[in-house]
């Protein structure tokens, strides 16, 4: 009978076993949560409670040689998103895009790049105005995960002045981030993109800091954490330049902003660059925040290529300024003396079945070296170049510092071109070219290519007695703590000219400016002995390029200069006056 019989032991054990299993699972789960995975959950809890706010280090200032500030920082607001707080991502991004006037897809792309670190702020828009800031604050509850903070923004106090040498900054790209892995960069970090900002990035940048802020469960900031002191910001080091701000202004004004060209002025006793101008130019402040697509397109499509530093990144036929190399080679190889004369110039020189013209149709007559340089007689240098020969001429030009970058402390310096026998063999085939190539090379035409910086350094070496200095723009790096890293002048070579031959070259250069028939008379400065050389480079694409190189005073040189004006015409009438203005301004101030 079933009725009245006690339950079997098996029926009594089943409920007990179920209870024991349930409690065991619960105990194991509690053990897993409280012991095994305690550290993980503690970390997640801390991450939800603590907000890490990166603090950008202010970049170092850039000053001229007299301490005038050229580049500094100013406070600005940046709007960021904390990805982990985006509960309704699409809605929040739509609202924010309307306030900031930013394409929603751009915001989505920036946030998606940081999906591996959802707790770090993603910078959406820099340098917002106070009105926008007030709107964000007013709608804060409708914008979960949207924050704003103060960051230093780069400010170029002189606007377009010296833009090419100072350079620009911009947000780090994914490729740059990969290249600088381990250097404390992150998405949204600013990095030097061009000029000194790029060249001296490791010194200018400094070290970012971190603030630890406690937040509530809904993301509202409670305040700084007392038990987590912030990681202090270390500002970047300052750069003290060789540039003279007052002289830079004179050079910028002398080279009209309606032309393309360059001016480089150098201290011949050290290689310090006193002024460097490239036209056309741009305002580097445009790059301190995100550059609008329309602005970027306008700069890139401008036929004048304003982002190009013509002083170091463009090379040109040197024209008659290269006659100094030909003259020097002739003297050193004893092909001529200072009184040597060739067949008189009648306006052209016949080589083979071709006539090579002189710039003066009526000719110059019979000239010795000083007169040939002063009047820039092409026929004289045609004959001299042929006597020197290509191998010796190209070797001498290379020894003068041409054909290779000079090592200026700016990125992307080009080296120009000094063609030699191997060059012509590659171009035309071995021995399939005529020695007549020397006729053009000897007067600075043909395949010759030099930069304005190279011409300025060559002129400086003539001025100082033959020493070739490496040109440089930064004379001192100074940390916030006051530690100084000065840069001393560096000798990289010597002109292959004896002291006596160098005197002849200098005498010739003085005649260019001082003699009544000299081509560079418009570079003259009252009361100062100026030496120089003009050049008019033939340009197959339009008007000739105008050159002038020079230094002053003759016996105590304090400034050497090279001026190039693209499509300017005659060097004597266009480039020489510019050089004269710049040198006069510097010498009147004492040439400090």
Backbone torsions as a table, in degrees:
resi	resn	phi	psi	omega
1	UNK	NA	140.4	178.3
2	UNK	-88.9	-42.2	-176.9
3	UNK	-61.1	130.8	177.4
4	UNK	86.2	-6.9	179.1
5	UNK	-83.8	143.8	177.0
6	UNK	-69.6	152.2	176.6
7	UNK	-62.0	150.1	176.9
8	UNK	-71.4	158.2	177.8
9	UNK	-59.8	-36.3	-179.3
10	UNK	-63.5	-41.4	179.0
11	UNK	-66.1	-29.2	178.9
12	UNK	-76.1	-29.9	-174.8
13	UNK	-78.4	-29.0	-173.8
14	UNK	-59.3	-51.2	178.1
15	UNK	-59.4	-37.2	-178.9
16	UNK	-65.2	-41.2	-179.7
17	UNK	-63.8	-42.3	179.5
18	UNK	-59.2	-45.1	179.5
19	UNK	-61.8	-44.5	-179.0
20	UNK	-62.0	-42.7	-179.8
21	UNK	-63.0	-44.5	-180.0
22	UNK	-61.1	-45.5	179.0
23	UNK	-65.6	-33.8	178.6
24	UNK	-66.5	-45.3	177.6
25	UNK	-59.5	-44.7	179.5
26	UNK	-62.0	-41.7	-179.7
27	UNK	-64.8	-43.2	179.2
28	UNK	-63.3	-41.6	179.7
29	UNK	-63.4	-43.7	178.1
30	UNK	-63.3	-40.2	178.1
31	UNK	-62.3	-41.4	179.2
32	UNK	-63.2	-43.0	-178.1
33	UNK	-72.4	-42.0	-171.2
34	UNK	-90.4	-21.0	-176.4
35	UNK	-118.3	-62.0	-174.0
36	UNK	-63.0	-47.8	-175.1
37	UNK	-108.0	20.7	-177.7
38	UNK	-61.0	-42.5	-177.1
39	UNK	-65.7	-36.5	179.2
40	UNK	-64.7	-45.4	-179.0
41	UNK	-70.8	-32.6	176.1
42	UNK	-63.9	-39.3	178.4
43	UNK	-65.0	-44.0	178.6
44	UNK	-63.4	-38.6	178.4
45	UNK	-64.0	-40.4	179.0
46	UNK	-66.5	-39.1	179.6
47	UNK	-65.9	-34.2	176.5
48	UNK	-74.2	-28.8	-177.7
49	UNK	-87.9	-30.7	-173.8
50	UNK	-111.7	129.0	176.1
51	UNK	-107.5	123.6	178.0
52	UNK	-90.3	117.4	180.0
53	UNK	-108.1	106.5	176.6
54	UNK	-64.1	140.8	178.7
55	UNK	-117.9	115.7	-177.0
56	UNK	-69.9	133.4	175.7
57	UNK	-73.7	135.6	175.6
58	UNK	-67.1	135.1	177.2
59	UNK	-69.7	154.5	178.4
60	UNK	-64.9	153.4	178.1
61	UNK	-78.2	159.6	174.1
62	UNK	-121.3	125.3	-175.1
63	UNK	-123.8	156.4	176.1
64	UNK	-81.5	-178.6	-173.6
65	UNK	-64.5	-20.8	-179.6
66	UNK	-102.0	7.6	177.3
67	UNK	92.0	5.5	177.1
68	UNK	-73.8	128.4	-177.2
69	UNK	-75.3	125.7	177.8
70	UNK	-101.2	-38.7	-178.7
71	UNK	-135.4	133.4	178.6
72	UNK	-142.9	-163.6	178.8
73	UNK	-127.7	151.0	172.2
74	UNK	-132.9	150.7	-179.3
75	UNK	-71.0	141.9	176.1
76	UNK	-148.4	160.6	-179.3
77	UNK	-97.4	139.6	175.5
78	UNK	-124.2	137.2	178.1
79	UNK	-98.5	131.3	-178.3
80	UNK	-130.0	165.7	175.7
81	UNK	-122.0	136.9	171.4
82	UNK	-97.1	104.3	-172.8
83	UNK	-55.9	-36.0	-175.5
84	UNK	-67.8	-15.9	-179.2
85	UNK	-98.3	2.9	-179.8
86	UNK	-79.9	87.3	-179.5
87	UNK	-71.8	-43.8	176.4
88	UNK	-119.5	78.8	-170.2
89	UNK	-55.8	-50.7	-174.9
90	UNK	-61.9	-43.9	-178.6
91	UNK	-65.9	-43.9	-179.5
92	UNK	-63.0	-43.2	-178.6
93	UNK	-66.3	-38.5	177.8
94	UNK	-62.2	-44.7	179.6
95	UNK	-63.4	-45.0	-177.4
96	UNK	-66.9	-37.8	-178.1
97	UNK	-62.8	-36.0	179.1
98	UNK	-69.6	-37.2	-179.7
99	UNK	-69.7	-42.9	-175.7
100	UNK	-88.5	-10.8	-174.9
101	UNK	58.9	48.4	179.6
102	UNK	-122.5	140.2	178.7
103	UNK	-58.8	127.5	179.8
104	UNK	-55.9	-36.6	-179.1
105	UNK	-63.7	-34.4	177.2
106	UNK	-63.2	-40.5	178.3
107	UNK	-65.8	-44.1	179.8
108	UNK	-58.6	-43.4	-178.7
109	UNK	-64.3	-40.4	179.4
110	UNK	-65.5	-42.6	-179.7
111	UNK	-66.9	-40.1	-178.1
112	UNK	-65.7	-28.1	177.7
113	UNK	-65.6	-20.8	-177.1
114	UNK	-107.6	22.8	-176.2
115	UNK	-64.3	-20.4	179.3
116	UNK	-80.8	-11.6	177.4
117	UNK	-140.6	83.4	-172.3
118	UNK	-75.9	-9.5	-175.9
119	UNK	-97.5	-4.9	-180.0
120	UNK	-94.4	139.0	179.6
121	UNK	-63.6	138.8	175.4
122	UNK	-106.8	117.5	-177.3
123	UNK	-73.9	125.7	-177.0
124	UNK	-102.0	-46.3	179.6
125	UNK	-147.7	134.1	-178.6
126	UNK	-98.6	158.3	171.4
127	UNK	55.0	50.9	177.7
128	UNK	-78.8	152.1	-179.0
129	UNK	-83.7	170.2	-174.2
130	UNK	-67.1	-33.2	179.5
131	UNK	-62.0	-45.8	178.2
132	UNK	-63.4	-40.3	178.6
133	UNK	-59.6	-41.2	-179.4
134	UNK	-66.0	-38.2	178.6
135	UNK	-64.1	-43.0	179.3
136	UNK	-63.0	-42.5	179.1
137	UNK	-63.7	-39.8	-178.9
138	UNK	-65.9	-34.0	-177.7
139	UNK	-105.7	28.6	-174.0
140	UNK	-58.8	-39.8	-178.8
141	UNK	-67.7	-24.2	178.7
142	UNK	-89.8	-1.2	-177.3
143	UNK	-126.5	61.4	-180.0
144	UNK	-61.4	133.3	-179.8
145	UNK	90.7	-5.8	179.0
146	UNK	-95.4	125.0	179.7
147	UNK	-130.8	165.5	172.4
148	UNK	-137.1	152.7	-179.0
149	UNK	-152.5	166.0	-180.0
150	UNK	-91.1	136.4	174.7
151	UNK	-138.4	155.2	177.2
152	UNK	-76.2	131.7	176.7
153	UNK	-110.4	138.8	-178.5
154	UNK	-68.7	135.6	178.9
155	UNK	-132.4	123.8	178.7
156	UNK	-98.5	103.5	-167.4
157	UNK	-66.8	-24.8	-177.5
158	UNK	-98.4	12.9	178.9
159	UNK	63.6	-121.4	-176.4
160	UNK	-76.3	-13.1	-174.8
161	UNK	-60.9	127.9	176.9
162	UNK	59.5	27.9	-174.9
163	UNK	-58.5	-41.8	-174.2
164	UNK	-68.5	-34.4	-179.4
165	UNK	-84.3	-34.3	177.9
166	UNK	-68.8	-42.7	176.9
167	UNK	90.6	-163.4	-176.0
168	UNK	-142.2	164.4	172.0
169	UNK	-122.3	164.0	177.9
170	UNK	-167.5	171.1	178.8
171	UNK	-65.4	138.8	-179.1
172	UNK	-64.3	138.4	179.7
173	UNK	-88.9	162.4	176.8
174	UNK	-55.8	-39.0	179.6
175	UNK	-66.0	-43.0	178.3
176	UNK	-65.1	-37.0	178.9
177	UNK	-62.4	-39.6	177.9
178	UNK	-67.8	-41.1	179.8
179	UNK	-63.4	-38.2	-177.0
180	UNK	-98.1	24.2	178.5
181	UNK	-56.7	132.7	-178.8
182	UNK	91.5	1.2	-179.5
183	UNK	-108.9	21.9	173.6
184	UNK	66.3	25.0	171.3
185	UNK	-86.9	157.3	176.1
186	UNK	-146.1	168.6	176.3
187	UNK	-57.3	133.1	-178.5
188	UNK	94.4	-12.2	178.3
189	UNK	-64.8	146.5	173.6
190	UNK	-88.4	143.6	-179.2
191	UNK	-143.4	149.3	177.8
192	UNK	-64.7	130.3	-176.9
193	UNK	-106.6	-27.4	-176.1
194	UNK	-154.1	164.2	174.6
195	UNK	60.3	-151.3	-179.7
196	UNK	-63.3	-31.1	178.2
197	UNK	-57.9	-36.5	178.9
198	UNK	-83.5	-44.6	-175.6
199	UNK	-61.0	-39.1	-175.9
200	UNK	-110.0	27.8	179.6
201	UNK	-51.2	-45.6	-178.5
202	UNK	-60.6	-29.9	-179.8
203	UNK	-86.5	-39.0	-175.3
204	UNK	-73.5	-30.3	-167.0
205	UNK	-69.4	-45.0	-173.8
206	UNK	78.9	-166.5	-179.7
207	UNK	-125.2	126.7	179.4
208	UNK	-68.1	156.3	176.3
209	UNK	-111.7	-178.0	179.3
210	UNK	-141.3	135.9	172.0
211	UNK	-108.5	140.8	178.4
212	UNK	-109.1	116.6	-176.0
213	UNK	-119.0	133.7	176.8
214	UNK	-84.6	135.6	-179.8
215	UNK	-125.8	156.2	178.1
216	UNK	-80.8	178.4	-178.7
217	UNK	-62.9	-26.5	179.7
218	UNK	-95.7	7.7	175.2
219	UNK	91.4	5.6	179.7
220	UNK	-79.7	134.4	-178.9
221	UNK	-69.5	130.8	177.5
222	UNK	-95.6	-41.3	179.4
223	UNK	153.6	176.8	179.5
224	UNK	-67.1	148.4	178.9
225	UNK	-78.8	126.2	-178.9
226	UNK	-70.5	-30.6	-175.8
227	UNK	-92.5	3.5	178.5
228	UNK	-129.2	86.3	-179.6
229	UNK	-62.3	144.5	-178.2
230	UNK	-67.6	151.1	171.5
231	UNK	-79.3	118.0	-172.2
232	UNK	-68.3	145.0	175.5
233	UNK	-76.6	139.8	174.1
234	UNK	-115.9	105.6	-177.9
235	UNK	-60.8	154.6	177.9
236	UNK	-72.4	166.9	-179.4
237	UNK	-82.3	153.0	177.7
238	UNK	-85.8	149.1	173.7
239	UNK	-107.9	126.2	173.2
240	UNK	-102.1	116.5	-173.5
241	UNK	-89.4	167.6	172.9
242	UNK	-84.7	-12.4	-175.5
243	UNK	-65.9	137.8	173.1
244	UNK	-99.1	110.9	-174.5
245	UNK	-56.7	-44.3	-179.1
246	UNK	-61.8	-42.1	179.0
247	UNK	-68.8	-37.8	177.8
248	UNK	-59.3	-41.6	178.7
249	UNK	-63.0	-42.3	179.0
250	UNK	-62.5	-44.7	-178.7
251	UNK	-65.1	-39.2	178.8
252	UNK	-63.6	-41.2	-179.4
253	UNK	-71.5	-35.5	-178.1
254	UNK	-68.0	-36.1	178.0
255	UNK	-93.7	99.1	-174.0
256	UNK	-53.0	145.8	179.0
257	UNK	-78.0	4.9	177.1
258	UNK	-95.7	-1.4	-178.2
259	UNK	-117.5	169.7	171.3
260	UNK	-107.8	135.2	-179.8
261	UNK	168.5	-167.4	-176.8
262	UNK	-154.4	152.0	172.7
263	UNK	-132.6	130.9	174.8
264	UNK	-130.4	122.7	176.5
265	UNK	-117.4	136.1	-173.3
266	UNK	-133.1	146.0	170.3
267	UNK	-79.0	112.7	-174.4
268	UNK	-68.8	-11.8	-178.9
269	UNK	-90.1	-5.5	-175.3
270	UNK	-146.0	-23.3	-173.6
271	UNK	90.5	3.1	178.2
272	UNK	-67.9	131.6	178.1
273	UNK	-82.0	118.4	-177.3
274	UNK	-87.3	-31.2	178.1
275	UNK	-157.8	144.6	176.3
276	UNK	-145.7	119.9	-176.9
277	UNK	-124.9	139.0	172.1
278	UNK	-132.3	132.0	178.7
279	UNK	-123.2	143.1	-3.9
280	UNK	-72.7	170.0	-175.1
281	UNK	-126.9	-168.9	-177.2
282	UNK	-151.9	171.3	178.4
283	UNK	-100.2	111.3	-178.2
284	UNK	-65.2	-16.7	177.0
285	UNK	-62.5	-22.3	178.5
286	UNK	-61.1	-28.1	-173.8
287	UNK	-94.5	-1.2	-178.4
288	UNK	-71.1	-18.0	174.0
289	UNK	-129.0	-172.5	179.8
290	UNK	-66.4	126.0	-177.5
291	UNK	-78.5	124.7	176.2
292	UNK	-57.8	144.9	-178.4
293	UNK	-56.2	-38.3	-178.4
294	UNK	-65.7	-40.0	178.9
295	UNK	-66.7	-44.1	179.9
296	UNK	-62.1	-41.4	179.2
297	UNK	-65.1	-40.9	-179.2
298	UNK	-62.7	-42.1	179.9
299	UNK	-67.3	-40.4	-176.8
300	UNK	-74.9	-30.2	-177.7
301	UNK	-92.9	-4.3	178.5
302	UNK	-62.7	123.8	-178.7
303	UNK	-62.3	-19.0	177.8
304	UNK	-82.6	-6.0	179.6
305	UNK	48.1	65.3	-175.2
306	UNK	-65.0	-20.8	-179.8
307	UNK	-79.5	-8.8	-177.5
308	UNK	-85.1	128.9	176.1
309	UNK	-87.4	97.9	-175.2
310	UNK	-67.3	-18.2	-179.6
311	UNK	-69.0	-29.3	-176.1
312	UNK	-130.9	-17.6	-174.6
313	UNK	-103.0	-8.2	179.2
314	UNK	-117.9	138.9	177.0
315	UNK	-119.6	146.5	-172.1
316	UNK	-136.5	156.9	169.0
317	UNK	-60.7	129.5	-175.2
318	UNK	-77.0	-12.1	179.9
319	UNK	57.1	-145.1	-170.1
320	UNK	-68.8	-10.8	174.5
321	UNK	-63.3	-26.9	179.6
322	UNK	-74.8	-9.6	176.4
323	UNK	-63.4	-22.2	176.4
324	UNK	-67.5	-36.2	175.6
325	UNK	-66.3	-44.8	179.1
326	UNK	-62.7	-42.3	178.0
327	UNK	-63.0	-45.0	-179.8
328	UNK	-62.2	-42.7	178.7
329	UNK	-63.7	-40.6	178.8
330	UNK	-61.1	-40.8	179.2
331	UNK	-69.0	-46.6	-175.4
332	UNK	-67.9	-36.4	179.7
333	UNK	-86.6	6.0	176.8
334	UNK	59.0	30.8	173.3
335	UNK	-74.5	-32.6	178.5
336	UNK	-138.7	165.0	165.4
337	UNK	-115.6	178.4	-176.0
338	UNK	-66.1	-18.8	-178.6
339	UNK	-105.7	5.9	-179.2
340	UNK	-64.7	137.2	176.3
341	UNK	-123.3	147.8	174.7
342	UNK	-109.7	-171.7	175.8
343	UNK	-56.6	136.1	-176.2
344	UNK	-57.4	150.3	177.9
345	UNK	-84.8	120.7	177.2
346	UNK	-110.5	13.1	179.5
347	UNK	109.8	-10.0	179.1
348	UNK	-164.2	161.7	179.3
349	UNK	-132.7	130.1	-178.1
350	UNK	-94.6	125.7	175.7
351	UNK	-129.1	117.6	-173.6
352	UNK	65.3	-127.5	178.4
353	UNK	-105.2	17.5	-178.8
354	UNK	-116.9	148.1	174.1
355	UNK	-105.0	127.6	177.1
356	UNK	-105.7	117.5	-170.4
357	UNK	-83.0	154.9	169.3
358	UNK	-94.4	155.1	-178.6
359	UNK	-65.9	-21.5	179.5
360	UNK	-103.4	105.7	-173.3
361	UNK	-55.3	-36.5	-178.2
362	UNK	-80.7	-5.5	176.8
363	UNK	83.6	171.6	-177.6
364	UNK	-113.4	-6.7	-177.1
365	UNK	76.8	-153.1	-178.0
366	UNK	-90.5	125.1	-176.8
367	UNK	-133.1	147.6	166.8
368	UNK	-92.5	-178.5	-169.6
369	UNK	-59.9	-49.7	-176.3
370	UNK	-59.0	-45.0	178.6
371	UNK	-66.0	-36.3	-179.6
372	UNK	-66.2	-37.2	176.8
373	UNK	-71.4	-45.9	-176.9
374	UNK	-59.9	-42.0	-178.1
375	UNK	-96.3	-0.6	176.2
376	UNK	55.1	51.2	-177.3
377	UNK	-75.7	116.5	-179.4
378	UNK	-66.4	-41.3	-175.5
379	UNK	-61.7	-39.0	177.6
380	UNK	-58.1	-46.0	-174.4
381	UNK	-80.6	-21.1	169.4
382	UNK	-58.8	-49.8	-176.2
383	UNK	-68.1	-37.9	179.7
384	UNK	-67.2	-43.0	-179.3
385	UNK	-60.2	-40.9	179.4
386	UNK	-63.1	-36.5	-179.9
387	UNK	-72.3	-30.2	179.5
388	UNK	-73.3	-45.2	-177.8
389	UNK	91.3	152.4	-174.2
390	UNK	-64.2	-45.6	-174.8
391	UNK	-60.4	-47.6	-179.3
392	UNK	-69.3	-38.0	-178.6
393	UNK	-64.3	-47.9	-177.4
394	UNK	-67.2	-35.7	177.9
395	UNK	-65.9	-41.7	179.5
396	UNK	-65.2	-42.4	179.5
397	UNK	-62.1	-41.5	179.0
398	UNK	-64.2	-38.3	178.7
399	UNK	-67.8	-18.2	176.8
400	UNK	-84.8	-0.6	176.1
401	UNK	101.9	10.2	-179.4
402	UNK	-96.7	156.7	175.9
403	UNK	92.4	-6.5	179.5
404	UNK	-140.3	153.8	174.1
405	UNK	-63.0	147.6	-176.5
406	UNK	-89.3	-9.7	177.4
407	UNK	88.8	25.1	174.9
408	UNK	-59.0	145.9	-178.3
409	UNK	-80.6	59.1	171.4
410	UNK	-140.5	148.3	178.7
411	UNK	-75.1	156.6	169.5
412	UNK	69.3	33.5	174.1
413	UNK	-75.9	132.8	178.1
414	UNK	-95.1	159.5	-175.4
415	UNK	-102.9	-4.3	-177.8
416	UNK	72.1	-158.1	-177.0
417	UNK	-152.8	127.6	168.6
418	UNK	-117.5	103.8	-176.7
419	UNK	-70.8	142.5	176.6
420	UNK	-129.8	-171.0	-176.8
421	UNK	-60.0	-42.1	-179.7
422	UNK	-62.6	-36.2	179.2
423	UNK	-61.9	-47.7	-177.9
424	UNK	-72.0	-30.5	175.3
425	UNK	-63.8	-40.9	178.8
426	UNK	-67.4	-38.0	-175.6
427	UNK	-76.0	-43.7	-172.5
428	UNK	-112.9	-10.3	-173.4
429	UNK	102.1	149.7	-175.2
430	UNK	-60.6	122.8	177.9
431	UNK	61.5	22.8	177.7
432	UNK	-103.8	21.3	178.3
433	UNK	-128.1	158.3	-174.1
434	UNK	-94.8	144.9	173.1
435	UNK	-59.3	-11.6	179.3
436	UNK	-64.8	-9.9	176.2
437	UNK	-59.3	-24.7	-179.3
438	UNK	-65.2	-26.0	-178.4
439	UNK	-60.8	-45.0	178.5
440	UNK	-74.0	-42.1	-178.2
441	UNK	-61.7	-38.5	-174.6
442	UNK	-66.8	-19.5	177.3
443	UNK	-110.0	14.7	174.8
444	UNK	81.9	20.6	176.9
445	UNK	-112.2	-159.8	-179.2
446	UNK	69.8	-136.8	-173.9
447	UNK	-87.5	0.3	177.3
448	UNK	-56.0	135.8	173.1
449	UNK	-144.3	129.7	179.0
450	UNK	-137.3	162.5	175.2
451	UNK	-103.0	156.1	174.3
452	UNK	-56.0	-36.1	178.2
453	UNK	-63.1	-44.0	178.8
454	UNK	-60.5	-41.7	179.7
455	UNK	-66.0	-37.2	178.4
456	UNK	-65.6	-41.3	-179.8
457	UNK	-69.1	-38.6	176.3
458	UNK	-62.1	-43.4	178.7
459	UNK	-64.7	-40.7	178.7
460	UNK	-61.9	-38.1	179.4
461	UNK	-67.1	-39.4	174.8
462	UNK	-61.6	-42.4	-176.6
463	UNK	-63.5	-41.1	-172.3
464	UNK	-90.2	2.1	177.7
465	UNK	104.6	7.8	173.2
466	UNK	118.6	-3.1	-177.9
467	UNK	-84.5	126.7	177.3
468	UNK	-97.1	112.8	177.1
469	UNK	-95.4	148.3	170.9
470	UNK	-73.0	124.3	-179.8
471	UNK	-69.7	145.5	177.9
472	UNK	-150.2	156.7	-174.9
473	UNK	-111.6	-23.7	-178.6
474	UNK	-110.1	118.1	-178.5
475	UNK	-96.5	-17.1	-179.4
476	UNK	-158.9	140.4	171.3
477	UNK	-112.5	122.2	-172.9
478	UNK	-123.7	120.3	-179.4
479	UNK	-79.3	165.5	178.5
480	UNK	-62.5	-31.5	179.4
481	UNK	-74.5	-4.4	177.4
482	UNK	96.1	-0.2	178.5
483	UNK	-72.3	138.0	-175.1
484	UNK	-119.0	136.7	175.4
485	UNK	-121.4	88.3	-178.0
486	UNK	-77.1	157.9	176.3
487	UNK	-116.8	124.9	-179.8
488	UNK	-92.3	153.0	176.3
489	UNK	-56.4	144.2	-177.8
490	UNK	-124.5	120.6	177.9
491	UNK	-83.5	126.9	-178.7
492	UNK	-114.8	-2.2	179.1
493	UNK	169.8	-178.0	177.6
494	UNK	-138.3	145.5	176.5
495	UNK	-63.5	139.9	-179.5
496	UNK	-78.4	53.4	-177.8
497	UNK	-129.0	135.1	174.2
498	UNK	-71.1	164.0	-179.7
499	UNK	-60.7	-39.9	-179.1
500	UNK	-67.1	-42.0	180.0
501	UNK	-69.7	-31.9	177.3
502	UNK	-65.6	-35.9	177.3
503	UNK	-64.1	-38.2	178.4
504	UNK	-64.8	-42.4	178.5
505	UNK	-61.5	-44.0	-179.7
506	UNK	-64.0	-40.0	178.9
507	UNK	-62.9	-37.9	178.5
508	UNK	-65.6	-42.0	-180.0
509	UNK	-66.2	-35.8	177.3
510	UNK	-65.4	-36.8	-179.9
511	UNK	-67.7	-29.1	178.4
512	UNK	-58.1	-40.6	-176.8
513	UNK	-95.5	-33.1	-171.4
514	UNK	-93.1	-26.6	-178.3
515	UNK	-80.5	152.0	-177.2
516	UNK	-64.4	-27.6	178.6
517	UNK	-97.3	3.3	-179.4
518	UNK	-66.7	145.3	-176.6
519	UNK	-81.6	-10.7	-175.2
520	UNK	-112.1	29.2	-174.7
521	UNK	-62.2	-25.8	-177.2
522	UNK	-75.9	-0.1	173.5
523	UNK	-95.0	1.7	-175.7
524	UNK	-64.9	145.9	176.2
525	UNK	-124.1	128.5	-177.6
526	UNK	-60.8	127.5	177.7
527	UNK	81.3	2.8	-178.0
528	UNK	-127.8	133.3	176.4
529	UNK	-83.0	106.4	-178.2
530	UNK	-101.3	137.9	175.4
531	UNK	-115.7	146.0	-179.0
532	UNK	-173.4	-179.3	178.0
533	UNK	-150.6	133.3	177.6
534	UNK	-92.1	164.3	175.3
535	UNK	-156.2	141.1	176.9
536	UNK	-129.1	102.3	-172.6
537	UNK	-89.6	123.8	177.5
538	UNK	-64.4	137.6	-177.0
539	UNK	-129.2	113.7	-177.4
540	UNK	-66.9	-11.8	-176.2
541	UNK	-100.9	4.1	-179.2
542	UNK	162.1	-150.0	179.8
543	UNK	-61.2	158.0	178.8
544	UNK	-67.6	155.5	173.5
545	UNK	-88.8	140.2	-178.4
546	UNK	-102.0	129.6	179.7
547	UNK	-119.9	149.8	161.8
548	UNK	-152.4	133.1	172.0
549	UNK	-124.2	147.6	-178.9
550	UNK	-173.8	176.1	176.7
551	UNK	-152.4	164.1	-179.9
552	UNK	-162.9	154.2	-14.5
553	UNK	-69.9	164.8	-174.3
554	UNK	-60.2	-45.9	-173.5
555	UNK	-93.4	-9.9	178.2
556	UNK	-144.2	67.8	-171.4
557	UNK	-62.7	129.5	177.8
558	UNK	-120.1	-11.0	177.9
559	UNK	-150.5	135.5	173.2
560	UNK	-121.9	147.0	-170.8
561	UNK	-144.8	149.9	170.7
562	UNK	-132.7	132.2	179.1
563	UNK	-125.7	130.8	174.3
564	UNK	-128.8	130.1	174.7
565	UNK	-121.9	111.4	178.9
566	UNK	-64.0	136.9	177.9
567	UNK	57.4	25.5	-174.4
568	UNK	-82.9	-21.5	-177.7
569	UNK	98.1	-131.8	-175.5
570	UNK	-78.0	132.4	179.3
571	UNK	-62.3	-37.8	-177.0
572	UNK	-65.5	-32.8	-176.0
573	UNK	-97.6	-17.7	-176.0
574	UNK	-112.8	-53.6	-175.9
575	UNK	-80.7	-36.4	-177.3
576	UNK	-59.6	-45.8	179.0
577	UNK	-61.3	-35.0	178.1
578	UNK	-63.4	-46.6	179.3
579	UNK	-61.7	-41.4	179.1
580	UNK	-60.3	-42.8	179.9
581	UNK	-62.4	-43.8	-177.2
582	UNK	-67.3	-46.9	-179.2
583	UNK	-64.4	-41.1	179.9
584	UNK	-62.9	-43.2	179.8
585	UNK	-61.1	-40.5	-178.6
586	UNK	-69.1	-44.6	-177.7
587	UNK	-69.6	-33.2	178.7
588	UNK	-65.6	-28.2	179.0
589	UNK	-87.7	5.2	176.7
590	UNK	97.8	-3.1	178.2
591	UNK	59.9	43.1	-176.3
592	UNK	-82.1	NA	NA
